[in-house]
Amino acid sequence: MPEQIGFVGLGIMGRPMVRNLMKAGYSVTVYDIVSEAVEELASEGAIPASSSDEVASKTDKIITMLPDSADSERAILGEGGVLAGAKSGSVIIDMSSIAPSMSQKIFKECANQGVEMLDAPVSGGEPGAINATLAIMVGGKQEIFDQCYDLLAVMGSNVVLTGDIGAGNITKLANQIIVAANIEALSEAMVLAQKAGVDPERVFNAIRGGLAGSTVMEAKAPMMLDRNFRAGFRIRLHQKDLRNVLQTAQELNVPLPVTALVQQMLGALVNDGEQDLDHSAILHFLEKLAHVEVKKGS
Ligand code: NAD
């Protein structure tokens, strides 16, 4: 009999992750507050459930993939949540990007009921979820990680335990600092080249192989040059991640001046109605300051 997996949160990331689990032979019971998402996956072979506690009562490993801390708290600890239905010895794997302190809070409540938990946020976006090439950063006990490794490896190509519970989300926050600061620096460089009358596409081609080159540059410079800001990763989700970075940094007394600055830029873009554009639209903030629009061939 195939192993029974539960999955709560069937958004941009959750849906393709469920498909990869089914492709690998797992039987997956699914729930989302949006019933169309449940119906869509049920039509492809998933088992529909009508609540998170129902998912947990029918499975031994339950994955959650939700937007933010409050959503994970509600879906796992809230009324009708995963913990209410979970059996003693079950494992909850929260793959949402949330505040590490919330992962630790959820872990404690689960432990009180004999339920295990890992925090396991991901990087790699929708393409990584579709192609099962996500980087999965895990926090929790070694033996629980070992029990869940094969399951996680179905959804990602790099699954790493970085420490105790919360360490997965600390790792994800570290990732988000680097990505945000890189996009901001790339935007400044593009705007400067444009204003100086030097074709920003030529600048990109000249520097991409040097020390300034990066995965971020390879992914985001072409989007900026094509003026294609259709979301892979939304401004509002990156704003949420940097909020969690700054909250965690404050708890630990760690000043993060550049992250704080980029967080303000993201806030300004949200005010301009750009919350659902790709985070490469940080460029717009710098363009407005310089009164210039980056375009190739100029
Ligand atoms: P999404 O908003 O598309 O999906 C979240 C889903 O959770 C929605 O379908 C929503 O209806 C559901 N949901 C919310 N509250 C619920 C509840 N209480 N019970 C059941 N379902 C509930 O978000 P996403 O893009 O899939 O992202 C999920 C997480 O992954 C976020 O933390 C995000 O930061 C992270 N992430 C996203 C990307 C990306 O590129 N989209 C990349 C890496 C990490």
Residues whose N, C-alpha, C, O or C-beta is under 5 A from the ligand:
A	BS01	NAD	V8 G9 L10 G11 I12 M13 G14 Y31 D32 I33 V34 M65 L66 P67 D68 D71 R74 A75 M95 S96 S97 V122 S123 G124 G125 E126 G232 F233 L237
